[in-house]
Amino acid sequence: MKILVAYYSRTGNTKKAGEAIAKELKSDSDEIADLKNRSGIIGWFGAGADAYRKKLTRIRTRKEPESYDMILVGTPIWSGNMSAAVRTYLTNHDFVGKKVSFFCTGGERAMEKTFEEMKKLVPKSVVVGSLGLLEKEVKSGEYEKKVASFVRSLGRK
């Protein structure tokens, strides 16, 4: 089975999780690049505002998810929503018939809502799991056990 882990990360937390998941799966990975400047305090506010308003953005990726059997997509949670870059990624690619899984980093209260919203953007895929990681878990290293358990739960059928 050909597997891709794709993620967007502004501060590095989601990247750290995505790289750990890809390592556990021995899969390809692809960091989604947001072409809008999200750096500094102005970028931070803009990122939150775009996520809250459910806006799309211009992105760049290196790999095409359509050529994979399973795609795991990761996002930080901003203003209680997925990032604009991940919303764009899920909107712009065809996940029909693909196995899809999601992971996010951020506040616990918005995780389930974020996963439900992500599922709605890939309606003809087979969602096989989700993993929510708190920022403090990523920063402390606690996330590694959760990642290993999550990967085992996916199976590789």
Contacts in CASP RR format, 6 or more apart in sequence:
PFRMAT RR
TARGET T0000
AUTHOR 0000-0000-0000
METHOD contacts of the structure
MODEL  1
MKILVAYYSRTGNTKKAGEAIAKELKSDSDEIADLKNRSGIIGWFGAGAD
AYRKKLTRIRTRKEPESYDMILVGTPIWSGNMSAAVRTYLTNHDFVGKKV
SFFCTGGERAMEKTFEEMKKLVPKSVVVGSLGLLEKEVKSGEYEKKVASF
VRSLGRK
1 69 0 8 1.000
1 70 0 8 1.000
1 156 0 8 1.000
1 157 0 8 1.000
2 28 0 8 1.000
2 67 0 8 1.000
2 68 0 8 1.000
2 69 0 8 1.000
2 70 0 8 1.000
3 25 0 8 1.000
3 27 0 8 1.000
3 28 0 8 1.000
3 68 0 8 1.000
3 69 0 8 1.000
3 70 0 8 1.000
3 71 0 8 1.000
3 72 0 8 1.000
3 156 0 8 1.000
4 27 0 8 1.000
4 28 0 8 1.000
4 29 0 8 1.000
4 30 0 8 1.000
4 63 0 8 1.000
4 65 0 8 1.000
4 68 0 8 1.000
4 70 0 8 1.000
4 71 0 8 1.000
4 72 0 8 1.000
5 18 0 8 1.000
5 21 0 8 1.000
5 22 0 8 1.000
5 25 0 8 1.000
5 27 0 8 1.000
5 28 0 8 1.000
5 29 0 8 1.000
5 30 0 8 1.000
5 71 0 8 1.000
5 72 0 8 1.000
5 74 0 8 1.000
6 29 0 8 1.000
6 30 0 8 1.000
6 31 0 8 1.000
6 32 0 8 1.000
6 61 0 8 1.000
6 63 0 8 1.000
6 65 0 8 1.000
6 71 0 8 1.000
6 72 0 8 1.000
6 73 0 8 1.000
6 74 0 8 1.000
6 89 0 8 1.000
7 14 0 8 1.000
7 15 0 8 1.000
7 17 0 8 1.000
7 18 0 8 1.000
7 29 0 8 1.000
7 30 0 8 1.000
7 31 0 8 1.000
7 32 0 8 1.000
7 73 0 8 1.000
7 74 0 8 1.000
7 75 0 8 1.000
7 86 0 8 1.000
7 103 0 8 1.000
8 14 0 8 1.000
8 31 0 8 1.000
8 32 0 8 1.000
8 34 0 8 1.000
8 59 0 8 1.000
8 74 0 8 1.000
8 75 0 8 1.000
8 76 0 8 1.000
8 83 0 8 1.000
8 85 0 8 1.000
8 86 0 8 1.000
8 89 0 8 1.000
9 15 0 8 1.000
9 16 0 8 1.000
9 31 0 8 1.000
9 76 0 8 1.000
10 34 0 8 1.000
10 38 0 8 1.000
10 44 0 8 1.000
10 47 0 8 1.000
10 76 0 8 1.000
10 83 0 8 1.000
11 76 0 8 1.000
13 76 0 8 1.000
13 105 0 8 1.000
13 106 0 8 1.000
13 133 0 8 1.000
13 135 0 8 1.000
13 138 0 8 1.000
13 139 0 8 1.000
14 74 0 8 1.000
14 75 0 8 1.000
14 76 0 8 1.000
14 103 0 8 1.000
14 104 0 8 1.000
14 105 0 8 1.000
15 31 0 8 1.000
16 138 0 8 1.000
16 143 0 8 1.000
17 74 0 8 1.000
17 103 0 8 1.000
17 105 0 8 1.000
17 131 0 8 1.000
17 133 0 8 1.000
17 138 0 8 1.000
17 143 0 8 1.000
17 147 0 8 1.000
18 29 0 8 1.000
18 72 0 8 1.000
18 74 0 8 1.000
18 103 0 8 1.000
19 29 0 8 1.000
20 143 0 8 1.000
20 144 0 8 1.000
20 147 0 8 1.000
21 27 0 8 1.000
21 72 0 8 1.000
21 103 0 8 1.000
21 131 0 8 1.000
21 147 0 8 1.000
21 150 0 8 1.000
21 151 0 8 1.000
22 28 0 8 1.000
22 29 0 8 1.000
24 147 0 8 1.000
24 148 0 8 1.000
24 151 0 8 1.000
25 72 0 8 1.000
25 151 0 8 1.000
25 154 0 8 1.000
27 72 0 8 1.000
28 63 0 8 1.000
28 68 0 8 1.000
30 61 0 8 1.000
30 62 0 8 1.000
30 63 0 8 1.000
31 62 0 8 1.000
32 59 0 8 1.000
32 60 0 8 1.000
32 61 0 8 1.000
32 85 0 8 1.000
32 86 0 8 1.000
32 89 0 8 1.000
33 59 0 8 1.000
33 60 0 8 1.000
33 61 0 8 1.000
33 85 0 8 1.000
34 57 0 8 1.000
34 58 0 8 1.000
34 59 0 8 1.000
34 83 0 8 1.000
34 84 0 8 1.000
34 85 0 8 1.000
35 57 0 8 1.000
35 58 0 8 1.000
35 59 0 8 1.000
35 60 0 8 1.000
36 50 0 8 1.000
36 57 0 8 1.000
36 58 0 8 1.000
36 84 0 8 1.000
37 43 0 8 1.000
38 44 0 8 1.000
38 46 0 8 1.000
38 47 0 8 1.000
47 78 0 8 1.000
47 83 0 8 1.000
47 84 0 8 1.000
48 78 0 8 1.000
48 79 0 8 1.000
49 79 0 8 1.000
50 57 0 8 1.000
50 84 0 8 1.000
51 78 0 8 1.000
51 79 0 8 1.000
51 80 0 8 1.000
51 81 0 8 1.000
51 82 0 8 1.000
51 83 0 8 1.000
51 84 0 8 1.000
51 87 0 8 1.000
52 78 0 8 1.000
52 79 0 8 1.000
52 80 0 8 1.000
52 81 0 8 1.000
54 81 0 8 1.000
54 87 0 8 1.000
55 84 0 8 1.000
55 87 0 8 1.000
56 84 0 8 1.000
56 87 0 8 1.000
56 88 0 8 1.000
56 91 0 8 1.000
57 84 0 8 1.000
57 85 0 8 1.000
57 88 0 8 1.000
58 88 0 8 1.000
59 85 0 8 1.000
59 88 0 8 1.000
59 89 0 8 1.000
59 92 0 8 1.000
61 89 0 8 1.000
64 93 0 8 1.000
65 71 0 8 1.000
65 93 0 8 1.000
65 95 0 8 1.000
65 98 0 8 1.000
66 93 0 8 1.000
66 94 0 8 1.000
66 98 0 8 1.000
68 98 0 8 1.000
69 98 0 8 1.000
69 99 0 8 1.000
70 98 0 8 1.000
70 99 0 8 1.000
70 100 0 8 1.000
70 101 0 8 1.000
70 128 0 8 1.000
70 154 0 8 1.000
71 95 0 8 1.000
71 98 0 8 1.000
71 99 0 8 1.000
71 100 0 8 1.000
71 101 0 8 1.000
72 100 0 8 1.000
72 101 0 8 1.000
72 102 0 8 1.000
72 103 0 8 1.000
73 86 0 8 1.000
73 89 0 8 1.000
73 90 0 8 1.000
73 100 0 8 1.000
73 101 0 8 1.000
73 102 0 8 1.000
73 103 0 8 1.000
73 118 0 8 1.000
74 86 0 8 1.000
74 102 0 8 1.000
74 103 0 8 1.000
74 104 0 8 1.000
75 82 0 8 1.000
75 83 0 8 1.000
75 85 0 8 1.000
75 86 0 8 1.000
75 102 0 8 1.000
75 103 0 8 1.000
75 104 0 8 1.000
75 105 0 8 1.000
75 114 0 8 1.000
75 118 0 8 1.000
76 83 0 8 1.000
76 104 0 8 1.000
76 105 0 8 1.000
76 106 0 8 1.000
77 104 0 8 1.000
77 105 0 8 1.000
77 106 0 8 1.000
77 107 0 8 1.000
77 110 0 8 1.000
77 111 0 8 1.000
77 114 0 8 1.000
80 107 0 8 1.000
80 109 0 8 1.000
80 110 0 8 1.000
80 113 0 8 1.000
80 114 0 8 1.000
81 87 0 8 1.000
81 110 0 8 1.000
81 113 0 8 1.000
81 114 0 8 1.000
81 117 0 8 1.000
82 104 0 8 1.000
82 114 0 8 1.000
82 117 0 8 1.000
82 118 0 8 1.000
86 118 0 8 1.000
87 121 0 8 1.000
90 118 0 8 1.000
90 121 0 8 1.000
90 122 0 8 1.000
91 121 0 8 1.000
95 122 0 8 1.000
95 124 0 8 1.000
95 125 0 8 1.000
96 124 0 8 1.000
96 125 0 8 1.000
97 124 0 8 1.000
97 125 0 8 1.000
97 126 0 8 1.000
98 122 0 8 1.000
98 125 0 8 1.000
98 126 0 8 1.000
99 125 0 8 1.000
99 126 0 8 1.000
99 128 0 8 1.000
100 122 0 8 1.000
100 125 0 8 1.000
100 126 0 8 1.000
100 127 0 8 1.000
100 128 0 8 1.000
101 127 0 8 1.000
101 128 0 8 1.000
101 129 0 8 1.000
101 130 0 8 1.000
101 131 0 8 1.000
101 154 0 8 1.000
102 114 0 8 1.000
102 115 0 8 1.000
102 118 0 8 1.000
102 119 0 8 1.000
102 127 0 8 1.000
102 129 0 8 1.000
102 130 0 8 1.000
102 131 0 8 1.000
103 130 0 8 1.000
103 131 0 8 1.000
103 132 0 8 1.000
103 133 0 8 1.000
103 150 0 8 1.000
104 111 0 8 1.000
104 114 0 8 1.000
104 115 0 8 1.000
104 130 0 8 1.000
104 131 0 8 1.000
104 132 0 8 1.000
104 133 0 8 1.000
105 132 0 8 1.000
105 133 0 8 1.000
105 134 0 8 1.000
105 135 0 8 1.000
105 138 0 8 1.000
106 132 0 8 1.000
106 133 0 8 1.000
106 134 0 8 1.000
106 135 0 8 1.000
107 134 0 8 1.000
107 135 0 8 1.000
108 132 0 8 1.000
108 134 0 8 1.000
111 130 0 8 1.000
111 132 0 8 1.000
115 130 0 8 1.000
119 127 0 8 1.000
128 154 0 8 1.000
129 150 0 8 1.000
129 153 0 8 1.000
129 154 0 8 1.000
131 146 0 8 1.000
131 147 0 8 1.000
131 150 0 8 1.000
132 146 0 8 1.000
133 143 0 8 1.000
133 146 0 8 1.000
133 147 0 8 1.000
136 142 0 8 1.000
137 143 0 8 1.000
137 146 0 8 1.000
END
